[in-house]
Amino acid sequence: MSGLTRNVILLSADALRADHLSCYGYDRETSPNIDRFASENVQLLNAYSASSHTREAVPALLTGRYPDEAIDEKYHLDAPTVATYLKSEGYATAGFHSNPFVSRAYGYDRDFDVFDDDLHLGKHKIIALAQRALDKLRNRHYARASEINERSLDWIDSLDGGQPFFLWNHYMDPHGPYEPIDAYRKRFHDEPVSDKHAQNLYKRAIRDPGSISDEERETLINLYDAEIRYTDEHVGAFLDALADRDLLDESAVIFTADHGDAFGEHGYYEHPRYLHDELTRVPLLIKHPEVSEATVTHAASTVDVLPTILSVVNADPEGLPGEPLVPLASEDLEDRAIFCQARGEGQDSAVRRFRACSIAGSAFADARVSGSEIELTNQKGNAVLSERLSDHIASRIAEFKPIEKRTEEQETKAINDRLEALGYKE
């Protein structure tokens, strides 16, 4: 382990686009605590998620591999995660979240000593049924950030202090339907908005984006920003709780998001399988033992997070496509290109969408594979990056996997209920 660093903490937020944080240039004060953390540590200004939606973005974040290698055709985890690597290094490991797409049902509990995905699938059936009924009564779609903090801090307090730990907290609050607590809603939206109205507006925006008026779009953005402000409050509270326990100084901490959210910029809302900035540009902040305050401009990817963590603990990141982001790289990374991808769905299920990003711009292409042949369409963007993107796509052909429809046995009722509440199902 490097220097005074004993522990590694990964904090991620769901559907949090970078350009709605004050420290990334937003004109509203949505993130004072995250801003302070950014100013005191390493801020990556041009960071991108490996994908645009949770089912491909989180596996890339946790495994350090592109989605086509990190998951199988049914979105089950198919590669070792940061928990696997750090457990082998002697770390206690724990994860706390409430996103059903990255739950134990899809193998994400592997190598976590404690894995709380809020689904309670391992409990007695009657207790699980009662939990689901209570959640519906409370209009509760996910565990709030305050709950995630409480559970994870209880776990930290249960450790004997002699073993280093790895902790992953994933906060769902910025994810739709946006239903902020009134105290936070009032910061950005004067009029009361019932949870039912917020849910209906969010689902209509996804189903029929053309029906959303300018006023309704503004309402959605206001509610989203309020959820970000709530999340920021509890990220700050968690960091303060670490400091109170004398753990912050001896911990490497990374804050990021799995993807962003759209508000009609390209004709859609939420986060479908496209790769525009509003979906892929994410915050990436790093508290690292060897670097204090720094701002990094070269392109970075969430697949760089695991190599960065492994560099902190002096473990070998060999075979991973990303690079350690700190200690700060030399100037030869100024022209670095990173890559994003997303499986198509519905009538585009045979399509894989790709994007290359650098500080020089972006390039996009769709790929359709038939046997060993690959057809590229919708190519656009920076000419040099387009060539690099074509080479990258060719290198990924072997990893392409067919998409198969999941069966009811693979999606429990508890997961289906949660997905429907989050707007994924009608």
C-alpha positions in Angstrom: 0.0 0.0 0.0 1.2 3.5 -0.8 2.1 6.0 1.9 -0.6 6.5 4.5 -3.3 5.0 2.3 -5.0 2.0 3.9 -8.5 2.1 2.5 -10.1 2.5 -0.9 -13.6 4.1 -1.2 -15.5 4.3 -4.5 -18.5 6.6 -4.5 -20.7 6.7 -7.5 -24.0 8.4 -8.4 -26.6 7.1 -10.8 -27.5 9.2 -13.8 -25.4 12.2 -12.7 -24.2 14.2 -15.7 -21.1 16.3 -15.1 -22.4 19.6 -16.5 -25.1 19.8 -13.8 -22.4 20.1 -11.1 -21.1 23.6 -10.1 -17.5 22.4 -10.3 -18.0 21.5 -13.9 -19.4 24.9 -14.9 -23.1 24.7 -14.0 -24.7 28.0 -13.2 -26.7 26.7 -10.3 -25.3 25.8 -6.9 -26.1 22.1 -7.0 -23.0 20.7 -5.5 -21.1 22.7 -2.8 -19.7 19.6 -1.0 -18.6 17.9 -4.2 -17.2 21.2 -5.3 -15.1 21.4 -2.2 -13.9 17.8 -2.6 -13.0 18.6 -6.3 -11.0 21.8 -5.3 -8.9 19.8 -2.7 -8.1 16.8 -4.9 -7.7 15.7 -8.5 -10.5 16.8 -10.9 -10.7 15.2 -14.4 -12.5 17.8 -16.6 -13.0 15.5 -19.6 -14.1 12.2 -18.1 -16.5 9.9 -19.9 -18.4 6.7 -18.9 -17.7 3.6 -20.9 -21.4 3.5 -21.7 -24.7 5.4 -21.4 -26.8 3.2 -19.1 -26.3 1.2 -15.9 -26.2 -2.3 -17.4 -23.1 -1.6 -19.3 -21.6 1.4 -17.5 -21.4 -0.1 -14.0 -19.7 -3.3 -15.1 -17.1 -1.3 -16.9 -16.5 0.9 -13.8 -16.1 -2.1 -11.5 -14.1 -4.4 -13.8 -12.0 -1.9 -15.7 -13.0 -3.6 -19.0 -15.3 -2.5 -21.8 -18.9 -3.7 -21.5 -18.6 -6.3 -24.3 -16.0 -8.1 -22.1 -17.4 -7.3 -18.6 -20.8 -8.8 -19.0 -22.3 -11.7 -20.9 -25.2 -11.6 -23.4 -27.7 -11.6 -20.6 -26.0 -8.7 -18.7 -24.6 -11.0 -16.0 -21.2 -10.0 -14.7 -18.5 -11.9 -16.6 -15.2 -10.5 -15.3 -13.5 -10.0 -12.0 -14.3 -6.7 -10.2 -12.4 -4.3 -8.0 -13.7 -6.4 -5.1 -12.0 -9.5 -6.5 -8.7 -7.7 -6.9 -8.7 -6.1 -3.5 -10.0 -9.1 -1.6 -6.9 -11.0 -3.0 -4.8 -8.1 -1.5 -6.3 -8.7 2.0 -9.0 -6.1 2.0 -12.4 -6.4 3.6 -14.9 -5.6 0.9 -18.5 -4.2 0.9 -21.0 -2.6 -1.4 -24.2 -0.7 -0.7 -26.7 0.3 -3.4 -30.3 -0.3 -4.6 -30.1 -0.6 -8.4 -31.6 -4.0 -9.4 -29.6 -4.1 -12.7 -26.4 -4.6 -10.7 -27.8 -6.7 -7.9 -26.8 -10.2 -6.8 -29.3 -11.5 -9.4 -26.7 -10.6 -12.0 -23.6 -11.8 -10.0 -22.5 -8.5 -8.6 -22.1 -9.8 -5.1 -19.1 -11.8 -6.1 -16.1 -11.3 -3.7 -17.9 -8.8 -1.6 -17.9 -9.8 2.1 -21.0 -7.7 2.5 -23.2 -6.8 -0.4 -26.4 -4.9 0.3 -28.4 -4.3 -2.9 -31.7 -3.4 -1.0 -33.6 -6.3 -2.6 -33.6 -8.5 0.4 -33.8 -11.6 -1.8 -31.9 -13.7 0.6 -34.3 -13.2 3.5 -37.4 -15.2 4.3 -40.1 -15.0 1.6 -42.7 -13.5 3.9 -40.2 -10.8 5.0 -39.4 -10.1 1.3 -43.1 -9.8 0.4 -43.6 -7.5 3.4 -40.7 -5.4 2.3 -42.0 -5.0 -1.2 -45.5 -4.1 0.1 -44.0 -1.5 2.5 -41.9 0.0 -0.3 -45.0 0.4 -2.5 -46.9 2.0 0.3 -44.1 4.4 1.0 -43.6 5.2 -2.8 -40.0 4.1 -2.3 -38.2 3.2 -5.5 -34.7 2.9 -4.0 -32.7 3.4 -0.9 -32.0 7.1 -0.3 -28.4 8.4 0.1 -29.0 8.8 3.8 -29.8 5.1 4.1 -26.8 4.1 2.0 -24.6 6.2 4.3 -26.0 4.7 7.4 -25.6 1.1 6.3 -22.0 1.6 5.0 -20.9 3.5 8.1 -22.4 0.8 10.3 -20.3 -1.7 8.3 -17.1 0.4 8.7 -17.8 0.7 12.5 -18.1 -3.1 12.7 -14.5 -3.7 11.5 -11.8 -4.2 14.0 -9.5 -1.6 12.5 -6.7 -4.0 11.7 -7.7 -4.8 8.2 -7.8 -2.3 5.3 -11.2 -2.1 3.5 -12.7 -1.4 0.1 -16.1 0.2 0.1 -18.4 0.9 -2.9 -21.4 3.2 -2.3 -23.7 3.8 -5.2 -26.3 6.6 -4.8 -29.6 6.4 -6.8 -31.1 9.7 -6.0 -30.4 11.6 -9.2 -32.1 8.8 -11.2 -35.7 9.4 -12.3 -38.4 9.6 -11.5 -37.2 12.8 -9.8 -39.0 13.1 -6.5 -36.9 15.4 -4.3 -37.7 16.1 -0.7 -39.5 19.4 -0.4 -36.6 21.2 1.3 -34.4 20.5 -1.7 -37.1 21.0 -4.3 -37.8 24.5 -3.1 -34.2 25.5 -3.9 -34.9 25.2 -7.6 -38.6 24.9 -8.1 -41.1 27.1 -6.3 -44.3 25.1 -7.0 -45.1 21.8 -5.1 -44.9 18.7 -7.3 -46.6 15.5 -6.2 -44.7 12.3 -6.5 -47.4 10.9 -8.8 -47.2 14.0 -11.1 -43.3 13.7 -11.2 -43.6 10.0 -12.0 -46.1 10.5 -14.8 -44.2 13.4 -16.3 -40.9 11.4 -16.3 -42.5 8.4 -17.9 -44.3 10.5 -20.5 -41.0 12.2 -21.3 -39.4 8.8 -22.0 -42.4 7.5 -24.0 -43.3 10.6 -25.9 -40.6 13.2 -25.7 -42.3 15.4 -28.3 -45.2 16.0 -26.0 -43.0 17.7 -23.3 -43.5 21.5 -23.2 -40.7 23.9 -22.4 -42.3 24.5 -19.0 -42.5 20.7 -18.3 -38.9 20.3 -19.4 -37.9 23.0 -17.0 -39.8 21.3 -14.2 -38.0 18.0 -14.9 -34.6 19.8 -14.8 -35.5 21.6 -11.6 -36.5 18.4 -9.9 -33.3 16.7 -11.2 -31.1 19.5 -9.8 -32.9 19.2 -6.5 -32.0 15.5 -6.3 -28.4 16.3 -7.1 -28.4 18.9 -4.3 -29.7 16.2 -1.9 -27.1 13.7 -3.1 -24.4 16.3 -2.6 -25.5 16.9 0.9 -25.1 13.3 1.8 -21.8 12.8 -0.1 -20.5 15.6 2.1 -22.0 14.1 5.2 -20.3 10.7 4.4 -16.9 12.4 3.9 -17.4 14.3 7.1 -18.2 11.0 8.9 -15.0 9.5 7.6 -13.1 12.5 8.8 -14.7 12.2 12.3 -13.5 8.6 12.4 -10.0 9.6 11.4 -10.4 7.6 8.2 -10.4 10.2 5.5 -6.7 11.1 5.5 -5.8 7.4 5.2 -8.2 6.6 2.4 -8.1 6.9 -1.3 -11.5 8.2 -2.5 -12.9 8.3 -6.0 -16.2 10.0 -6.9 -17.9 9.5 -10.2 -21.2 8.5 -11.9 -22.2 5.6 -14.1 -23.7 7.8 -16.8 -25.8 11.0 -17.2 -29.4 11.8 -18.1 -30.9 13.6 -21.1 -33.5 16.4 -21.2 -34.4 16.5 -24.9 -31.1 17.7 -26.2 -31.1 15.1 -28.9 -34.8 14.3 -29.0 -35.0 12.0 -26.0 -35.1 11.9 -22.2 -33.6 9.6 -19.6 -30.6 7.5 -20.7 -31.3 5.3 -23.7 -28.6 3.6 -25.8 -26.9 6.6 -27.3 -23.5 8.2 -26.6 -24.0 11.9 -26.6 -22.3 14.1 -24.0 -25.4 14.4 -21.7 -25.2 10.6 -21.3 -21.5 9.9 -21.2 -19.7 12.9 -19.7 -19.5 12.2 -16.0 -17.7 13.7 -13.0 -14.5 12.0 -12.0 -12.7 13.2 -8.8 -9.8 11.4 -7.1 -8.3 11.8 -3.6 -4.9 10.1 -4.1 -2.0 9.7 -1.7 0.6 11.0 -4.1 -1.2 14.1 -5.5 -2.9 17.0 -3.8 -4.8 19.6 -5.8 -4.8 19.1 -9.5 -6.9 19.7 -12.6 -6.5 17.2 -15.5 -7.6 18.1 -19.0 -6.8 15.0 -21.1 -9.6 12.6 -21.8 -10.3 9.9 -19.2 -12.7 7.0 -18.9 -14.4 5.1 -16.2 -12.4 2.0 -17.3 -9.4 3.9 -15.9 -10.8 3.8 -12.4 -9.8 0.2 -11.6 -6.2 0.7 -12.8 -6.0 3.8 -10.7 -7.2 1.9 -7.7 -4.7 -0.9 -8.3 -1.9 1.7 -8.6 -2.8 3.0 -5.2 -2.4 -0.5 -3.6 0.6 -1.4 -5.7 -1.3 -4.2 -7.4 -0.8 -5.2 -11.1 -3.4 -3.8 -13.6 -1.9 -5.9 -16.4 -4.4 -6.8 -19.2 -6.8 -3.9 -18.5 -7.5 -1.4 -21.3 -7.4 1.7 -19.1 -4.5 3.6 -17.5 -3.9 4.8 -13.9 -5.0 8.4 -13.9 -2.7 9.4 -11.0 0.2 10.0 -10.4 -0.5 12.5 -13.0 0.5 11.3 -16.5 2.9 13.0 -18.7 2.1 15.3 -21.6 2.0 12.4 -24.0 -1.6 11.8 -22.9 -2.8 15.2 -24.2 -4.0 13.6 -27.4 -5.3 10.5 -25.7 -8.6 9.1 -27.1 -11.0 7.1 -25.0 -13.9 5.0 -26.2 -17.6 4.5 -25.3 -20.0 1.8 -26.4 -23.6 0.8 -26.1 -25.7 -2.2 -27.3 -28.7 -1.2 -29.3 -32.1 -2.4 -28.2 -35.5 -3.1 -29.8 -35.2 -2.8 -33.6 -31.6 -1.8 -33.2 -30.6 -4.8 -31.1 -28.1 -6.0 -33.7 -26.3 -2.6 -33.6 -23.4 -1.6 -31.4 -22.9 2.1 -31.0 -19.4 3.5 -30.5 -17.8 6.9 -29.7 -14.2 8.1 -29.5 -13.5 11.2 -27.4 -10.4 13.4 -26.9 -9.8 17.0 -26.2 -9.8 17.5 -30.0 -13.4 16.4 -30.3 -15.5 13.3 -30.9 -16.3 10.6 -33.5 -19.3 8.3 -33.7 -20.1 5.1 -35.6 -22.6 2.3 -35.5 -21.4 -1.2 -36.0 -23.4 -4.2 -37.3 -21.7 -7.6 -37.2 -22.5 -10.5 -39.5 -20.1 -13.4 -39.0 -16.6 -12.0 -39.3 -17.8 -9.0 -41.3 -18.4 -5.6 -39.8 -20.5 -2.8 -41.3 -19.9 0.7 -40.1 -22.7 3.2 -40.5 -23.6 6.7 -39.2 -19.9 7.7 -39.1 -19.4 11.3 -38.2 -17.1 13.6 -36.3 -13.4 14.3 -36.1 -11.6 12.7 -39.1 -8.5 11.6 -37.2 -10.6 10.2 -34.3 -12.9 8.4 -36.9 -9.8 6.4 -38.0 -8.9 5.5 -34.5 -12.5 4.6 -33.7 -12.6 2.2 -36.7 -9.5 0.5 -35.5 -11.0 0.3 -32.0 -14.2 -1.2 -33.3 -12.3 -3.8 -35.3 -10.4 -4.8 -32.1 -13.7 -5.4 -30.3 -15.3 -7.7 -32.9 -14.2 -10.8 -31.0 -15.9 -9.6 -27.9 -19.3 -9.0 -29.4 -22.0 -11.2 -27.9 -25.5 -11.8 -29.1 -28.3 -10.4 -27.1 -30.9 -12.8 -25.7 -34.2 -12.0 -24.0 -34.2 -12.7 -20.3 -36.6 -15.2 -18.8 -38.9 -14.6 -15.9 -36.7 -16.9 -13.8 -33.8 -14.5 -14.3 -35.9 -11.5 -13.4 -37.6 -11.9 -10.0 -40.8 -10.1 -9.2 -38.9 -7.9 -6.8 -36.6 -6.7 -9.5 -39.4 -6.2 -12.0 -41.3 -4.1 -9.5 -38.3 -1.9 -8.8 -37.6 -1.5 -12.5 -41.2 -0.4 -13.2 -41.0 2.2 -10.4 -37.8 3.6 -12.0 -39.5 4.0 -15.3 -37.9 1.1 -17.2 -41.1 -0.9 -17.7 -44.7 0.0 -18.5 
